[in-house]
Amino acid sequence: MGSLSLFHWIIVALVVLVLFGRGRISEVMGDFGKGISSFKKGMSEAEKDAEIKSVKQIPQQAEPMGEGPAAPQRTPEEEAAARRDPGG
């Protein structure tokens, strides 16, 4: 008595078919499929955006092997100031 038999499921399916009609059910399922593909597309775009942000945050400095730490890079303003005043 606790579970539904095959006969019960057939009756439920017929009631749903009568209430919504065959065209309405296929329309709802089509909308459901579009929603799922839109969700997947959004998830892949979010993953790409997160990957781009993480790549931008990682500094791209390559240290030569066997040498000491690399000299810090200067901004163009600091380079111009160093050319004007070589002692500083």
C-alpha positions as CSV (number, residue, x, y, z in Angstrom):
1,M,0.0,0.0,0.0
2,G,3.0,2.3,0.6
3,S,4.4,2.2,-3.0
4,L,2.7,3.0,-6.3
5,S,2.3,0.3,-8.8
6,L,2.6,0.5,-12.6
7,F,-1.2,1.0,-12.8
8,H,-1.0,4.0,-10.5
9,W,1.8,5.6,-12.6
10,I,-0.2,5.2,-15.8
11,I,-3.2,6.9,-14.2
12,V,-1.0,9.8,-13.0
13,A,0.5,10.1,-16.5
14,L,-2.9,10.2,-18.1
15,V,-4.1,12.9,-15.6
16,V,-1.1,15.0,-16.3
17,L,-1.5,14.6,-20.1
18,V,-5.2,15.6,-19.9
19,L,-4.4,18.7,-17.7
20,F,-1.5,20.0,-19.6
21,G,-2.0,18.5,-23.1
22,R,0.7,17.0,-25.3
23,G,2.0,20.3,-26.8
24,R,2.3,22.0,-23.4
25,I,4.4,19.2,-21.9
26,S,6.8,19.2,-24.9
27,E,7.0,23.0,-24.6
28,V,7.8,22.8,-20.9
29,M,10.5,20.1,-21.5
30,G,12.0,22.2,-24.3
31,D,12.2,25.2,-21.9
32,F,13.7,23.0,-19.3
33,G,16.4,21.8,-21.7
34,K,17.2,25.4,-22.7
35,G,17.5,26.3,-19.1
36,I,20.0,23.5,-18.4
37,S,22.1,24.5,-21.4
38,S,22.1,28.1,-20.4
39,F,23.2,27.1,-16.9
40,K,26.1,25.0,-18.3
41,K,27.2,27.8,-20.5
42,G,27.1,30.3,-17.6
43,M,29.1,27.9,-15.5
44,S,31.8,27.5,-18.1
45,E,32.0,31.2,-18.6
46,A,32.4,31.7,-14.8
47,E,35.2,29.1,-14.8
48,K,37.0,30.9,-17.6
49,D,36.6,34.3,-15.9
50,A,38.0,32.8,-12.6
51,E,40.9,31.3,-14.5
52,I,41.7,34.6,-16.2
53,K,41.6,36.4,-12.9
54,S,43.9,33.9,-11.3
55,V,46.4,34.1,-14.2
56,K,46.4,37.9,-13.9
57,Q,47.2,37.7,-10.2
58,I,50.2,35.4,-10.6
59,P,53.3,37.4,-11.4
60,Q,55.1,36.2,-14.6
61,Q,58.7,36.6,-13.4
62,A,61.2,33.9,-14.5
63,E,64.3,33.5,-12.3
64,P,67.4,32.3,-14.1
65,M,68.7,29.0,-12.7
66,G,71.8,29.3,-10.5
67,E,71.8,33.0,-10.1
68,G,70.6,35.0,-7.1
69,P,67.2,36.5,-6.8
70,A,66.1,38.6,-9.7
71,A,66.3,42.4,-9.4
72,P,63.0,44.1,-8.7
73,Q,61.5,45.6,-11.8
74,R,61.1,49.4,-11.9
75,T,58.3,51.4,-13.3
76,P,59.0,53.7,-16.3
77,E,59.0,56.7,-13.9
78,E,61.6,55.1,-11.7
79,E,63.7,54.2,-14.8
80,A,63.6,57.9,-16.0
81,A,64.6,59.1,-12.5
82,A,67.5,56.6,-12.4
83,R,68.8,57.9,-15.8
84,R,68.7,61.5,-14.5
85,D,70.4,60.6,-11.2
86,P,72.6,57.5,-11.7
87,G,73.8,57.6,-8.1
88,G,70.3,57.1,-6.6
